[in-house]
Amino acid sequence: MRLAPSAALCHVKTVMILSMEAKTVRANQPLILAVPKGRILKELEPLLLGVGIEPEAAFNDPSARQLQFATNIPELSIIRVRSFDVATFVAFGAAHLGVAGNDVLMEFDYAENYAPVDLKIGACRLSVAEPRDMVESDDPNRWSHIRVATKYPSITRKYFAARGVQAECIKLNGAMELAPGLGLCRRIVDLVSSGQTLKDNGLIEIEKIADITSRLIVNRAALKTRPVQVQGWIDRFQEVADAA
């Protein structure tokens, strides 16, 4: 049924009002900061305190099962997720800010994410490694096709494609060091810190793809729609990171 002109105009106005109200509600909701579980979180905690964020007690309780936490700042809550998921939560607007390694940012390459602050924590490198007994006879300059086990297939393909090498990637989420010894592939691409895990599994780092640190990331739309709040946190984290 076609609406009369006056009714149609009223309908359009109603839709516009509801849309504006929805945006107002979202704008008035607390900001959400996504942080990664695990090792990086321990390094992040002093920075959180440095910018004035104190999570509720359950945040530091190993027996707590909750994943979202209130803070001493009513306008800010924290969610704790897998490190690989932080960038996704922020990119799709489920979180306004987050802390993610640039390995994750490079792998997913979400246009919606903006990484203004290098927090200088979680320092390591993303590298290529292979069995120790291959090193003397292997010449990376002669590679044309390689099979690689990695958690980072996108980064790996791009890195080798830039050298004219076709990389066949086997996606693993952990225990990469087992792959060469069990015949899954001859090389891996993984994060390396001290190199001890590689050494213990008979592997040697042969090429570095990128240096890795954790960054403060923000959702670009949130920065545009809530500039005072979001930019305020960017400035606080930058100040604390610079002073570290």
N, C-alpha and C positions, 0 to 999 in steps of 0.2 A: 504494500500500500504506500503510495507516494504521499509524503507529508505536505501540508499547506505551507506556503512560504514563511508565515509567522511561526508555525510549529517547528519547521526545519531550522530556523534561526535560533529558536529557543533550545533545540537539541544540540546544536553546535556550541552554544554558550555553555550548556551544562557539561558537555564533554571537556571543554577548555578549563572550566572551573575545577572539575574532578582531577584533571591532569595536573593543574597547578597545585591542588591540595596534596596530591600524591608526592609531587616533588618537594613540597614543603615538609611533609612528614619525613621523607628520606633525609632531607637536609638537616632536620632536627634530631635525627637518630645519633647515638654515640658513634664516634669513629671506631673502627675495628682494626687492630694491628695483628697481622699474622706472623707468628714466629715459628722457627723450625724446632722439631724435637732433636734430642741428641747432643752431640759434642758442641756444636755451634751455640746452642742455647746457654751453655755454661760460660762461654766467652762473651755472650751478649748481655748477661745479667748485670755486670757492672755498668754497661752503657745505659741500660734501662734506668738504673738508679741515678746515673749521671744526668739524664734528661728529666728526672723527677717522676718516673713511673714506678710505682710499687704495686705489684699484683697482690691479690688476696692470698691468704695463707695456703689454700689448696693448690696453688700454682707450684709450690715447692714440696708438695706432699706426694711421695712416690705411689702411695696407695690410692690417691684420688683418681677417679675415672673420667671426670669432666674434662672437656676440651676448650671450653670458653670460660674466661675468668674476668671478674670485675677488677678494677684498679682503684687507687686512691684518687683518681681523676674521674669524676662522674661521666664526663663526656668521652671516655676512652675505655674500651675493653680489649682483651687479648684473646686470640685463638691460637692453639698450639696444634700444628699439623706436620705431616711429613715434609721434609725439606724440598722434595720435588714438587709438592703441591702448593707451596706458598705463592709462586708466580701465577698459578692458575686462579687461586682465590682472589688475588689482587686484580688480575687482568679482567675477570668477569664481574668485578664489583662487589663480590661477597665480602671482601676486606678492602679498606681504603689505603692502608699502608702495609708493608711487610718487610721482612729481612730474608734475602735470598742470595746464594752464591752466584757469581757471574757465570759459573758453569751451567746452572739452571736457566739463567736468563738467555744465554747463548743457545742452549738446546731448544727452548720453546720459542724464543724470539717474538714474544707477544708485542704488537704495536701499542697496545693499551697501557703497557707498563713503562714507567719512567724511573731511572735509577740515578738520582742526583747526588747520593752520598756514598763514598767508599768508607765503610766502617772499619776497615783494616783489621778484621778478625777472620778466623777460619782460613788463614793463609796456607795454600798448598799449590799444586800445579796439576794440570791435566796432561798426561803423557802417554806415549806409546812404549810398550815394553814387550820383550820377547825372551825366550829361554836363553840362559847363559851360553849354552853350547852352540847356539846359532850365530852369536855376535861376530865372531872372527870371519866367518864365511859369507855373512849376509851384507849386501850393499843396498841400502835404501834408495839410492839413486837409480837403481835398475828395476825397481818395482813397477809393474804395470797393472797388476791385479792382486789384491790381498784380501784375506778373510780375517775379520777382527771381532773379538767378543767385547762388548761395551755396553754401558748404560747410556751412552751418548751417541746414538746412531746419526743424528742430524749433524752434530759438530764434526764427527769423524768423516762422514761422507764429504762435507764441504771442505774440510782440511785437505784430504787427499785429492779431491777433484781439482783443487787449485794447483796441484802438482802434476795433474794429468794421470793420476792413479785411480783406478776403480776400486772402491772399498765395499766388500760384501760384509755387512754388519750382522752379527748375531746378538740380539738384544738379551742381556742378562741384567738382573737387578742387584746382584751381589756375587761374591765368590768368584770374581773374574779370574783370579790367579790360578784357579783350578783348570781353566779351559785348555791351555797349551799342553799340560801334562796328561790330560785325558783325551787328547786328540780332537777336541772340538774345533780348534783353530791354532795357529802358530803365534798369533800376536793379540795383545789386548790394548785397549785405551781406557785408562782409569785415573782417578785422582791419586796423587802421590804426595806424601808429606815427608816422612823421614826416609822412605824407601825400604824400611825394614821388612814389611810384609812381602814386597817383591823378592827381596833377598832370601827370605825364609822359604819361598816357594820356587826358588831356582830361576828367577826372572831378573832381567836388567832393563833399566830405563834407557831407551835409545834416542827418543826425540821428545821435546816438550812442545805441546800444542798451545798452551796458554797458562799464564799465572792466574790463580784464582783467589779472590777474597769475597767476603760477604758485603752486600750493598743494601742500603735502605731503598726500597722501591715504593712508588706510589701509583695509584690509578690516575691516569691523565684526566679522566672526566671528574673525579673527585677533586683534583687540584683546581680544575676550572670552576666547579660549582661551589666548592668550599675553600677558596684560596687562603683566607686568613688562618683557618685551623690547620689545614694541611701544610701550608708554607711555614707556619709556626713550628711544626714538628720537624720539618726539613732543616730549619735553621738551628734548632736545638741539637739534633743529632750531628749536624755538621760541626757545631762548636765543640761538642764532646769528643768527636772523632779527631778533630784537629789537635785537641789538648792531650790526647792519649799518647 
